[in-house]
Amino acid sequence: MDTSFVNRIVISTCLSLPLISLTALSALAGTINIEVINNSGEAIRALYISPANKEDWSSDQISKTIPDFGRYDILEWDDYDLCFFDFRAEYEDGTSTDLRDVDLCRKASVIFKEINR
């Protein structure tokens, strides 16, 4: 067998491996589970998410109120191929809190801390 032909196959295979691994990561990146922890002092009645580079918010992402010192463990976000997201919590008293540039690649949890009133 011609050695230049074998060399071309080896080089082609080595060059395609990074593409295969990137494709696999993209396929795995479909949905992320986000833990929301409410330590704000007020129940959260609505929660909105947006990729950090967008101006518009999603629809409300929770199906029930998150009580103070409560958690919401089963929030699933589709099309997860970014790391940084913005979150807006709207509380039962009518106020809201925005958390900007939350890095979900490091830790898939969001903590709303006590509100200064």
Contacts in CASP RR format, 6 or more apart in sequence:
PFRMAT RR
TARGET T0000
AUTHOR 0000-0000-0000
METHOD contacts of the structure
MODEL  1
MDTSFVNRIVISTCLSLPLISLTALSALAGTINIEVINNSGEAIRALYIS
PANKEDWSSDQISKTIPDFGRYDILEWDDYDLCFFDFRAEYEDGTSTDLR
DVDLCRKASVIFKEINR
26 81 0 8 1.000
29 80 0 8 1.000
29 81 0 8 1.000
30 78 0 8 1.000
30 79 0 8 1.000
30 80 0 8 1.000
30 81 0 8 1.000
31 76 0 8 1.000
31 77 0 8 1.000
31 78 0 8 1.000
31 80 0 8 1.000
32 76 0 8 1.000
32 77 0 8 1.000
32 80 0 8 1.000
32 104 0 8 1.000
32 108 0 8 1.000
33 73 0 8 1.000
33 74 0 8 1.000
33 75 0 8 1.000
33 76 0 8 1.000
33 108 0 8 1.000
34 75 0 8 1.000
34 76 0 8 1.000
34 77 0 8 1.000
34 104 0 8 1.000
34 108 0 8 1.000
34 109 0 8 1.000
34 110 0 8 1.000
35 71 0 8 1.000
35 72 0 8 1.000
35 73 0 8 1.000
35 75 0 8 1.000
35 108 0 8 1.000
35 109 0 8 1.000
35 110 0 8 1.000
36 44 0 8 1.000
36 47 0 8 1.000
36 62 0 8 1.000
36 66 0 8 1.000
36 71 0 8 1.000
36 72 0 8 1.000
36 73 0 8 1.000
36 75 0 8 1.000
36 109 0 8 1.000
36 110 0 8 1.000
36 112 0 8 1.000
37 70 0 8 1.000
37 71 0 8 1.000
37 109 0 8 1.000
37 110 0 8 1.000
37 111 0 8 1.000
37 112 0 8 1.000
38 44 0 8 1.000
38 66 0 8 1.000
38 67 0 8 1.000
38 68 0 8 1.000
38 69 0 8 1.000
38 70 0 8 1.000
38 71 0 8 1.000
38 72 0 8 1.000
38 89 0 8 1.000
38 112 0 8 1.000
39 68 0 8 1.000
39 69 0 8 1.000
39 70 0 8 1.000
39 111 0 8 1.000
39 112 0 8 1.000
39 113 0 8 1.000
39 114 0 8 1.000
40 68 0 8 1.000
40 89 0 8 1.000
40 91 0 8 1.000
40 97 0 8 1.000
40 112 0 8 1.000
40 113 0 8 1.000
40 114 0 8 1.000
40 115 0 8 1.000
41 68 0 8 1.000
41 69 0 8 1.000
41 114 0 8 1.000
41 115 0 8 1.000
42 68 0 8 1.000
42 91 0 8 1.000
42 92 0 8 1.000
42 93 0 8 1.000
42 95 0 8 1.000
42 115 0 8 1.000
43 65 0 8 1.000
43 66 0 8 1.000
43 67 0 8 1.000
43 68 0 8 1.000
43 91 0 8 1.000
43 92 0 8 1.000
44 62 0 8 1.000
44 65 0 8 1.000
44 66 0 8 1.000
44 89 0 8 1.000
44 90 0 8 1.000
44 91 0 8 1.000
44 92 0 8 1.000
44 112 0 8 1.000
45 65 0 8 1.000
45 90 0 8 1.000
45 91 0 8 1.000
45 92 0 8 1.000
46 60 0 8 1.000
46 62 0 8 1.000
46 89 0 8 1.000
46 90 0 8 1.000
47 60 0 8 1.000
47 61 0 8 1.000
47 62 0 8 1.000
47 66 0 8 1.000
47 72 0 8 1.000
47 75 0 8 1.000
47 87 0 8 1.000
47 88 0 8 1.000
47 89 0 8 1.000
47 90 0 8 1.000
48 57 0 8 1.000
48 58 0 8 1.000
48 59 0 8 1.000
48 60 0 8 1.000
48 61 0 8 1.000
48 87 0 8 1.000
48 88 0 8 1.000
48 90 0 8 1.000
49 57 0 8 1.000
49 58 0 8 1.000
49 61 0 8 1.000
49 77 0 8 1.000
49 85 0 8 1.000
49 86 0 8 1.000
49 87 0 8 1.000
50 56 0 8 1.000
50 57 0 8 1.000
50 58 0 8 1.000
50 85 0 8 1.000
50 86 0 8 1.000
50 88 0 8 1.000
51 82 0 8 1.000
51 84 0 8 1.000
51 85 0 8 1.000
51 86 0 8 1.000
52 82 0 8 1.000
52 84 0 8 1.000
52 85 0 8 1.000
52 86 0 8 1.000
52 100 0 8 1.000
52 101 0 8 1.000
52 102 0 8 1.000
53 82 0 8 1.000
53 84 0 8 1.000
57 88 0 8 1.000
61 75 0 8 1.000
61 77 0 8 1.000
62 72 0 8 1.000
62 75 0 8 1.000
64 72 0 8 1.000
65 92 0 8 1.000
66 72 0 8 1.000
77 85 0 8 1.000
80 104 0 8 1.000
83 103 0 8 1.000
83 104 0 8 1.000
83 105 0 8 1.000
83 106 0 8 1.000
84 101 0 8 1.000
84 102 0 8 1.000
84 103 0 8 1.000
84 104 0 8 1.000
85 101 0 8 1.000
85 102 0 8 1.000
85 104 0 8 1.000
86 98 0 8 1.000
86 99 0 8 1.000
86 100 0 8 1.000
86 101 0 8 1.000
86 102 0 8 1.000
87 98 0 8 1.000
87 99 0 8 1.000
87 102 0 8 1.000
87 110 0 8 1.000
88 96 0 8 1.000
88 97 0 8 1.000
88 98 0 8 1.000
88 99 0 8 1.000
89 96 0 8 1.000
89 97 0 8 1.000
89 99 0 8 1.000
89 112 0 8 1.000
90 96 0 8 1.000
91 97 0 8 1.000
91 115 0 8 1.000
95 115 0 8 1.000
97 112 0 8 1.000
97 115 0 8 1.000
99 110 0 8 1.000
99 112 0 8 1.000
102 110 0 8 1.000
END
